[in-house]
Amino acid sequence: MSKRRVLIADDLLFFRAALRDILERGGYEVIGEAANGAEAFDKARTLSPDIVILDVVMPVKTGIDAAREISHLNMPLKIVMCSSLGYEPIVEEAIRAGACAYILKPLNEEAVLQTLVSLEADTP
């Protein structure tokens, strides 16, 4: 099986670097990074990732707005939201926007990889 291709979007460079390390150790290929929601949408459209991991709070366009737009691309990808905001209304809004999983910060390597493995089980 080929490596799953992941796009990471978060406005914090240190968070993107930490998540990249976790993903690469877990056997995923990080094909791009974005610092805001608008950039995430553009890169999702052009890079065709298998998984997009979006922070909820980002400048220019929120992760939830980006998820909504990315889900309308009708591409075979999974959207995962990642945030320190774990309030039920935010999680519900993210799911309505197209997210199929939600990871809470601070990152726990095992939890991140287990979330992605569970996505794999749902992929034909």
C-alpha positions as CSV (number, residue, x, y, z in Angstrom):
1,M,0.0,0.0,0.0
2,S,1.3,3.4,-0.9
3,K,1.8,6.1,1.7
4,R,-1.2,8.3,2.4
5,R,-0.6,11.9,1.3
6,V,-1.4,14.6,3.9
7,L,-1.8,18.3,3.7
8,I,-1.3,20.2,7.0
9,A,-2.9,23.6,7.6
10,D,-2.1,25.6,10.7
11,D,-1.0,29.2,11.2
12,L,1.7,28.2,13.7
13,L,4.9,26.9,12.1
14,F,6.0,25.0,15.2
15,F,2.7,23.1,15.2
16,R,3.0,22.2,11.5
17,A,6.5,20.9,12.2
18,A,5.4,18.9,15.2
19,L,2.5,17.4,13.3
20,R,4.8,16.7,10.2
21,D,7.2,14.7,12.5
22,I,4.3,12.6,14.0
23,L,2.9,11.9,10.6
24,E,6.2,11.0,8.9
25,R,7.1,8.7,11.9
26,G,3.7,7.1,11.4
27,G,4.3,6.3,7.7
28,Y,2.4,9.2,6.1
29,E,3.7,11.5,3.4
30,V,3.3,15.2,4.1
31,I,2.9,16.8,0.6
32,G,2.2,20.3,1.7
33,E,1.6,22.9,4.4
34,A,-0.6,25.9,4.6
35,A,-0.6,28.8,7.0
36,N,-4.3,29.8,6.6
37,G,-7.6,28.5,5.3
38,A,-7.4,30.1,1.9
39,E,-4.0,28.6,1.2
40,A,-5.3,25.2,2.5
41,F,-8.1,25.3,0.0
42,D,-5.8,26.2,-2.9
43,K,-3.3,23.5,-2.0
44,A,-6.0,20.9,-1.5
45,R,-7.3,21.6,-5.0
46,T,-3.9,21.5,-6.6
47,L,-2.1,18.8,-4.6
48,S,-5.0,16.2,-4.3
49,P,-4.1,14.9,-0.8
50,D,-5.7,11.9,0.7
51,I,-6.1,13.7,4.1
52,V,-6.3,17.3,5.0
53,I,-5.6,18.3,8.6
54,L,-7.0,21.8,9.4
55,D,-6.6,24.0,12.4
56,V,-10.0,25.6,13.4
57,V,-8.7,29.1,14.1
58,M,-6.6,30.5,11.2
59,P,-6.3,33.9,9.6
60,V,-7.7,34.8,6.2
61,K,-10.2,31.9,6.3
62,T,-11.0,29.6,9.2
63,G,-10.4,25.9,9.1
64,I,-14.2,25.3,9.2
65,D,-14.7,27.6,6.2
66,A,-11.8,25.9,4.4
67,A,-13.3,22.5,5.2
68,R,-16.7,23.5,3.8
69,E,-15.0,24.7,0.5
70,I,-12.7,21.6,0.3
71,S,-15.6,19.2,0.8
72,H,-17.4,20.9,-2.2
73,L,-14.4,19.9,-4.4
74,N,-15.9,16.4,-4.6
75,M,-12.4,14.9,-4.2
76,P,-11.8,11.5,-2.5
77,L,-10.2,12.9,0.6
78,K,-10.8,13.0,4.3
79,I,-10.8,16.2,6.4
80,V,-9.6,16.2,9.9
81,M,-10.0,19.2,12.2
82,C,-7.3,19.9,14.8
83,S,-7.7,22.5,17.6
84,S,-7.4,23.3,21.2
85,L,-11.1,24.2,21.0
86,G,-13.0,21.1,21.9
87,Y,-16.4,22.6,22.6
88,E,-19.3,20.5,21.3
89,P,-20.8,23.3,19.1
90,I,-17.4,23.8,17.4
91,V,-16.9,20.1,16.8
92,E,-20.5,19.8,15.5
93,E,-19.9,22.7,13.1
94,A,-16.7,21.1,11.9
95,I,-18.5,17.9,11.1
96,R,-21.3,19.8,9.3
97,A,-18.5,21.5,7.2
98,G,-17.2,18.1,6.1
99,A,-14.7,17.0,8.8
100,C,-14.8,13.3,9.6
101,A,-12.5,13.5,12.6
102,Y,-11.4,16.0,15.3
103,I,-8.0,15.9,17.0
104,L,-7.5,18.0,20.2
105,K,-4.3,19.9,20.9
106,P,-1.9,19.5,22.5
107,L,-1.0,16.7,20.2
108,N,-0.6,13.2,21.5
109,E,1.2,11.1,18.9
110,E,-0.7,7.9,19.6
111,A,-4.1,9.7,19.4
112,V,-3.2,11.4,16.1
113,L,-2.1,8.2,14.5
114,Q,-5.0,6.2,15.9
115,T,-7.4,8.8,14.4
116,L,-5.8,8.5,11.0
117,V,-5.8,4.7,11.2
118,S,-9.5,4.8,11.9
119,L,-10.0,6.9,8.8
120,E,-8.2,4.2,6.8
121,A,-10.7,1.6,8.0
122,D,-13.5,3.8,6.5
123,T,-11.7,4.1,3.2
124,P,-12.6,1.6,0.4
